[in-house]
Amino acid sequence: MALFRRSKYCPELRAVNPDPMPDGGCVDCIASGDTWVHLRYCTACGEIRCCDDSSNQHARKHARASGHPVIRSREQGENWAWCYPHQTGRELDPVA
C-alpha cells in the first residue's frame, strides 16, 4: 500500500538517510509537561517533536522556525519521510 501519491521527489527527500533513529519523546512537550499523539524526527538536527495530530504541532513549528524541512515518522512500523515546504513524502527503503 502506497502512502504517498507518485510525484517527483523533492531534493530534500532524496537525501533522507533511513538509518535508525534515537529513542525519546517530543522535547518541547517534555519540557512543558504536555503529551503528544505521534512523534516525528527532524532529519537535519535529529531532534524529536510531535506531529500535526498533536495539539502543539511541535514538528511543524520546528520546521518553520529552524528551516529544517524534512521529518521522518518515529512510529513503530512506519518508514516514511515528509517535506513540509513541498508538501510531499515518500516511503523509505528498509534499513538493512
KAZI-V870993 format. One record per backbone hydrogen bond with DSSP energy under -0.5 kcal/mol. CO is the residue of the C=O (numbers start at 1). NH is the residue of the N-H. Records with the same first field share a line. If there is no record, write none. Layout:
# KAZI-V870993
CO=NH + NH
This chain:
# KAZI-V870993
10=14
11=15
13=16
26=30
27=31
28=32
29=33 + 34
30=33
38=51
39=74
40=49
41=43 + 72
42=46
47=42
48=27
49=40
50=59
51=54 + 57
57=61
58=62
59=63
60=64
61=65
62=66
63=67
67=69
69=84
70=43
71=82
72=41
75=78
79=92
80=73
81=90
82=71 + 84
83=87 + 88
84=87
88=83
90=81
